[in-house]
Every structure is written in C-alpha cells, then in structure tokens.
C-alpha cells in the first residue's frame, strides 16, 4: 500500500501529503476495478463538492504484449469534453507514482486545471494499468508475518521476501506481472490514442508521469503533439541521488536563518538530523500500532525516521514540520511519532504495479554505484528511494535495460514546471532532464515543492496558453518562503 509519508512514491502520486492523509490503498483500487461501472456519461465529483459532466470509457490491451499467452485487461479513463469550438488534440493526464490515479488527481486540488484545459481540448484522466479501474491484479490475503524492525536491513529483507511471494502468487493466478513496466504503459497510451480516434495527443504529466511521457516520446513520438511536464524524473532517475537531496537540505537549512528563534534552536539542520538518526539506529523505539486489524509492536530505528523525512521534504506544507519533530526526537520525546504510527504500519504491503514498474525501470550500473557511494554519507542514506534499489534482483529478468534508460534529443514543444523546494525530484536532477528538450519553456516557482501544478495560481493560465499553441516564455514566479515550526 502507498501512504503519505513512508512510501517514496506516495507523495508523487497523491497530490497532497499531510499527516494521516493517505492516497488510495490497494484494496480500494481493487474494489473499484471489481465494481466496473458502465461506460458512458456520468457526473464527476470534483474538488470541494464541485461536479461536472464527464464520460467514462474503457479499452482492452494485452497485459504483456511480448507474451501471446497473456490475458487481456481493460483500461479505464475519464473524458472531460472540450468547450472549444475546434478542440485540439486530446490532453492526456499522466499521474505520478507509479501507482497514482489520474481520476483521483482530477478530483483533487488539480480539478480547476482539468476544467480550465477544456478550453483547448478534451482532457483525459487515464488510470494507468494496475491503478484504479485499470487494476486487475488480485488482492492478496493480509500477511500474518510479524512486522520487521524498521531498520534498512529489516525492511529490505521483509520487502524482498514479500515481493517475491506476491509475484509468485500473482503469476500462478495468471497475471502477467512482467507487463507492468513503463514501456507497456507507453504502448497503452498509444492504444488509447487509437481508441480515441485522434491523430496525435498532448501529454500532461508529473513526476513518474514525466518518466512515462519520455518513454512515450521514445516509442511513439510521431503521435505526440506537445508536452507539459512537472517535477521531472528522467529515464535513469527512478533512484534519486542522495547528494542532490543533501544539497536541497542545505538550501532548507539556509532558510531557517530567516527566523532567529528557529536558527537559535537549530544551528545546523543536517547535523541535527544525522544525530537523531544515529541515536535511534543505536536504540530503536518501540511503539504500539495496528496492522491488519491486530495490535502489533513496531521497532523504529533511524532508518524509519529517514523514511519519514524522505516523504516530508517533498512539499513545504510538511517540510515546515521537520525542525519541531527532530528537536523533539533529539530531546528523547518520541511521543511526537504517535500521529505517524499508522503510516509506518501501512508501509508493510505490496501493491504490485508500483514495485514492478520501478524494478523494470531500474538503474544503470554506473548510477547505482554513484548512489551507493553517496548514500554512505548522505543525511537520508538510501531511505529516500526505498524500496529501490533494495528490491534490485528480487525478480530476475524484468529490467528494461540500458536502451530504455538512454536520454533523448526531443524536438517537441515542451513546458517544464518545477518548484525550488522539491525534495523528491531535486532541481539539479530536473535540469539534467530539461537539457534533453530542444524547444522548451521553463516555469520555475520559488518555494514551491513537488506538487507544483496547483502551488501557484499562474501555472494554470500558462498551461492553457501552452496547450492552445501560444508562445510561453521562460517564467519565474514566487511563493512566500515557508515558516518553520519548532513545536
């Protein structure tokens, strides 16, 4: 299951990351797929009680196009019809994650953007294979295994075994798990284009959605008109560089200096974080929790706190909580972790699509060596990317290879949006991806985080103009700097 703090992909998928607010879990997604509402018109419930007319549609694809014996699966989307007299190519929204639901994003804080883009074309919220109404991976029985210690070794061993058992169970049940990868996902978009009867499509995506868009451009670029992407994740960036996150934490530390009380209490934020991690790794904290409806005891080491921080640095709304949490933990007050115990317990589950997709995207040998070298001294170590690269090799033969991870030279018109306080896809790594685009405009939002599309009101208008075909210049907008909390 993906939850708001601990799973490294959850904040990329959710659209929001607040205490106790989890993105839809595996059971909810599978229940939705089993209910299979009929295609056709319906009233879509959007953000803050708003509603609009929409159309639900389905189409079928092979679960693994490389295997003629694999079953067909039905993929789902929601179409918001254009209000334009002459609509342009359909705009397909690609959710983050992997594992995010496009239809959930359409009903969240990005709902106004979905509605505004109807001025240009039909807007398609496409639930990728293995998510929402496109999820046909059977639900597994709840695990009866006791929870592992929340150390890197304990969680790695637990996840590898759980993932291998899940893969075997699903394969035995006739699921082509090898089909859950970004290339098949890109081919799904091409099949969706044909299903819609469109000559070309526009792509609008964020985080993993940008990773997917790059694969679509590589495999079916002649069928793509233009792309608007945020929080860029490159072909070989499934695993983020710990050094890039360290640089972002130094940037955050410099912001603390604006508040004299915070600076006085925390002279050096990275040093405080390292101290807390070391203390808790040496003496893990036991906390009562509920797992699969039963009381359990969790042992939280320093790696658990690194996991939590890795989720919280994604957006300013949660980033501002770090100083107070770390100060409390440094003083021995572990009660501050009680609101997050449910998130820790919810980490212990395998969804299928996110893990398989990340494992297939993989990491090049050179980058893996670099990541592991940097992680030895980085504030968050290898926790930021968990459960990658820890799952590498758990199921052999699924890696898409170096050709998949090779950069492109992209000539499509592109609007690239980024927030300077994005702790999930740091700016230095986004710059590397942006360099692949020859015809780009960049929108940088100062003090915005990973969920940048809805962070600043100007972004919506720029997206509409871009997809309309208007020229959009490089733009720099600004939000107020975050106000950090000591309590």
N, C-alpha and C positions, 0 to 999 in steps of 0.2 A: 504494500500500500504506500501511496505517496502522501506525505504530510508536510505541514507548512514550514517546519524548520529543519528537520534532520535529513530527509532525503534531498540530495543535492539538486535533483531535478524539480522538486515540488514548487519552489518559488518561481521557477521558469515557466511552470505550467499554470500556476494559479491565477495570476493577475493581482493577487493580494497576498501578503504574508503577515498575518497578525497573530498574537498568541491565541492558541486554541482554534484557529480557523484553518481547517484542513481542506485540501482540494478533494474532489470526489474519490472515494476509495474503490478498490477493485470490485467489491460486492455491489456497490451502487451502479457502476458501469455495466457489470454483467447483468444485473437485474434489468437495466434499461434495454440492453440488447435482446434479452429474452422476451420483453414485453412487446417489442416490434410494432410500434404504432403504424398505422397505414400511411402510405404516401399521399401527398396532396396538400391542399390548403389547410392552414390552422392558424390560431392566434398564438404568437410567440410572446412569452412573458420576459420582459427585459429588465433593465436596471431600475430599481426604486419603484416597482409597481407599474412601470410603463409597459404597454403592449403594442404590437404591430402585426399586420398581416404577413404571413410567410408561407412558404411551401416546403414540405419535407419530401426528399427524394432518395432513391436507392439505386445502386447498380452493382453488378456482380463482377468479381475478378478471381483469378486463381490465387490460392493462399501462397503458393510459391510457383511462380511462372517457370522456374527451371526444372520443376518436377511435374511431369504429365500426370502423375497419380494423385497429386494434391487436390484437396477439395476446393470447391468454390465458396467464397464468403461474400456476404452482402455488405457493402459500404454505404454509409449514410451521410447526408448533408442537409443543410437548411438553406434555402434560397430566399434572399430579400430582394424583391423585384425592384428594378431601377425606376426612378421617377423621371428620367431623361427622355426627351422626345426621340433621340437617336443614341441609345446606350452604346458605350464602348465595350471592349472585351470584358467578360466576367472577371471580377476581382475575387480570387480565391484566398481565404484566410488560412494560414498555416500556423497552428498553435505550437507553443513551446513544449518543453519536456525533455525527451519524448514521453508521451503519456498524457499531455494536456488535451482537453476537449475544446474544440473550436466552438461548439454550440454553448458550452459553459462560458467561454470568453465573451461570446456575443451577448449573453445575458448579464454580464458583469459591468465593471467600470468602462469597458470599451464599447458598450452598447451605443452611445451617441456617435461614435466614429463610424460604426457599421451603418447607422441610419444616414449619416451625412454623405457617405460614399455612394449611396443610392442615386445621388445627383448625377453620377458619372456612369454607372453600370450596375448590373445585378451584382450583389455581394453574396458570396457563397461561404458559409461556415461549414467546413469539411472536417468531419471527425475521422481522423486517420485510423488505419487498421489497428485493431487492438484497443480502441478507445470508444467510450460512449455507445451509441447504437451500432458502431462498427466493430464492437468487441465480441468475438466468437471463441475466446479462449475459456474453457470451462473453469468454473470456480473450484478450488481445491478445498478439502476439509481443513478446518483450523488445526494448526500444529499443536501437538501435545508435548513437544520438547520444552524443557525449561529454558528461560532466556539466558543467553550467554553473558559474561561480563562485558560491559561496554568499553572495551579496550580495542585497539586495532586488531590484535591477534584474535580476540574472542569473537568480534563481529565478522571478521573476514572468514574464519572457519565456519561460523554459523551460516553466513550468506552463501558461501560456495556450496556447502552441502545442500542447503535448501533449494538453491537454484538448480543444481544437478538433479535432485529428486523431482522437482517440478517439471523440468524439461523432459525427463523420462516418462513421467505420468502423462503429460500432455501429448507426447509423441505416441505413446501407447494408445491414447484415446483418439488418434487420427489427426491431431493438429500438426500442421507443417510449421513448426517453430522456426525453421530455417528461413521462412518467408518474412519474418518480422525484422526487416532492415530498411535502411534509408533508400536503397536503390529500388526495392519493391514499392516503397512508399511513393517515390517519384514516379514510377510507372503507373501507380494508382491515379496520380494527378493527371497524367496523360489520358488514361481511360476516362476519367471524369470529364476532361475537355471534350472527348469524342461524344460522351453521353449527353453533354450539354449542347452539342452541335455547334461549338464555337471554333472558328479558325485559329484563334490564339486566346491565351488567357493572361491576365495580370496576376502577379503574386504579391501578397501582403503577409509578412510573417515576422516572428520574433523569436530570438534565441534558437532553440532547436529548429524552429520553423525556418530560420535563415540557413541553417545547416542543410535542411531538406531542400530549400529553394536552390542552393548551389548544386545539389545533385540533379535537380530538375533541369537546371540550365546546362549541365554537362550532358545529360542524356537526351533531352528534348528541347534544347534551347531554341530551335527554329519555331517552336509553338508557343514561346513566351514573348509577350509584348514589352512589358516593363515590370520592375520590381521595386517595392518599398519594404525595407528590412530594418529591424531594430535589434540592438543587443546581439551583435553579430557573433556567430560561432562558426569558425572555419572548418574545412574538411578534416584537418588533423588537430582539432581543438576540442574534441569530446572530453579529454582530460586537460584541465586548465593548469597553467604554470604556477606553482606556488610562489615563485619570485614576483610574478605580476600582482598577486594578491598582497604580498608583503609591501609592495610599492603603494598599493591602494590604502593599506592600513597606516603607512607613514603619512599619507595625504590626510587621512582622518585624524591622526594624531596632531597634525598641524592645525586642524580646525578647532581642536579642543582649546588651543591657546586663546581663542576669541572670548572665552568665558573664564575669568580669573579664578572663580571658585572651582571649576572643573579642572583647570590646569594645576591649581594648588593641590588638589586631591590626587590627581593623576599626572605626575611629571612626564611619564613615558608610557603610553597605552600599550604598544607592543611588548614592552618589558613586563608590565602588569599581566598581560595575557599569558606570556610564557611562564611566569611564576605560578599562576593558578593552574595551568595545565600540568606543570611538573608536580605540584603538590597533590593534585587529585589522581595523577597517574601512580604516584607512590602510595597514596592512601585513598582508594576509591570509596565513594559514599554509597551507602545502601538506602534505597527509597522504596516505599510501598507503591505498587501500581496494580492495574487491572489489565490482563492480557487474555483475549478470547473469553471474556466474562468471568475469569477466575483471578483471585488475588495472587500476585507474584512479588518477588523482591528483585529490584534492579540494582546492579552494582555499576555505578557511574564513575569511570576513570577520566583522566584528562582528555582522552580521545573523544569521549561523549561531549565534553564542553567544546572541543574543536568542531565537532559536527554541528552543534547548536549555533556557534558563532558563524560557521560557514553559510548557514541559511540566513542569519540575521543581517549579514553585511550586504545582502542583495539590494535593499532599498532603505532610504533614510528613515521611514516610519519605524523600522525595527533596529536599524543601526544606532539610533539615539539611545536605545536601552542598554547597549553594551557596557558603558562606563559603570553604571549602577550595579549591574549584575556581577561584573568582575570585581568591583570593590567589595561587594558583599561576600563573594566566594573567597577572596583573599583574606577577609576577616574571619573566615570559618562559618559564615552564615549560609548554610546550604538550603535553608527553607525557601530561598528565592528560586530554587529549581522546581518547587512543587507545581506551579502552573504549567510546567513543561513535561511533567512525567508522562502524561498521555501521549505526547508527541514522541517521547523516547520509546514507549511500548509499541506505538504504531509503526515504528521503523521496522519491526520484525515481520516482514511479509514480502512475498514475491508477487508482482503484478503480471509479469510475462513480457508484455510489449516493451516497457522502458528498458529493462535489463537486457533483453535480447537485441534491441536496436543499438544500444550503446556498445554492447560487446561486438556487434558486427562492424560498427564504425571504427572501433578500436583506436589504436595509437601506433604511430611509426616507431621502429626501434630506436631511432635517434632521439625522438621526443620523449619516449619512455625513460631512457637513460638520463635525459636532462631533468625531467620531472622528479625522478627518484633522487637525483643528486641535490636538487633544490629543496626537496621536502625534508631532508635531514636537518636543515637549519631553519626552515620556514616556520612562522608563527602557527599556522594551521596544519603543517605537515601534509600528509596525504588525505586528511579528513575531508577537505573541500570537495574532492572528486568522488568520494565513496558512493556506491560500491565499485567504482572504476578507479584505478586499474586493478583493484584487488580481485575482480572476477576474471581477469585475463586467463585463458586456458581452461576455464571451468568446463566449457563445452568446446571441443576442438572442431576446426573446420568451418567456423561461421564468419571469420574475419573477412571483410570485403577487399582487403589488400591495398597495396600502395597506389595502384591506379585510381582507386576511389578517393584516396586522400590527396592526390596531386592537385595543386592550385590551378586556377583557370585564368585566362585573359578574357574578360567579359565586356562585350560591347553594347549590352542592353542599357537603356536609360535606367538609372537607379537613384533612389532616395534612401540614404542611410542615416538612421537616427540612433543617437547614443546619449547616455547620461554619464556625467563625470564621476558620480558616486556609485557606479555599478560594480558591486563586489563579486558578481557571478561571472560576468564576461568583461574583464577589465579593459580599459580603453587601449592599453598598449597592444593587446591581442586583437581587439577590433580594428585597430589601424592596419594590422597585417592583412586582414580580410578585405578591408576597404581598398587596399592597393591593387586588388585584382580587377576592380571596376574602372574602365576607361572613361565612361560617361556618367559621372556621379555628382550628386549634390549631397553634402553632409549637413545634418542638423544636430548640433551639439547642445544639450540642455545642461547648464551648470547646476550642480546639486541635485540632479535627478538620478534615480537608481535604475535598476534593471527593467522595471515595468514603466518604460519611458513614454509609451504612446499616450497614456492618459495623464501623465505627470504635469504637462504644461498645456494650457489651452490653445497655444498657437500651432501645436503639432497637427491637430485635426484639420485646420484650414490648409496647411501645407500638403497634407496627404491628398485632399480633394483636388487642389490645384495640380499636383503632380500627376495623378491618375487621369485628370482631364487633358493632360498633354501640355500644360503651361510650363514655361521655364521657371525653375525654382533655384534660386542662388543658394550658395552656402549660407547657413544661418546659425547664429549663436544666440540662444535665449538663456534666461537665468531664473532660477527659483531662489527664495531665501535660503541661506545656509541652515543646516539642521541645528536644533537646540538640544544639546545632550543632557541627559538626566543622571543625577547622582543617586537617586533613590528609586 
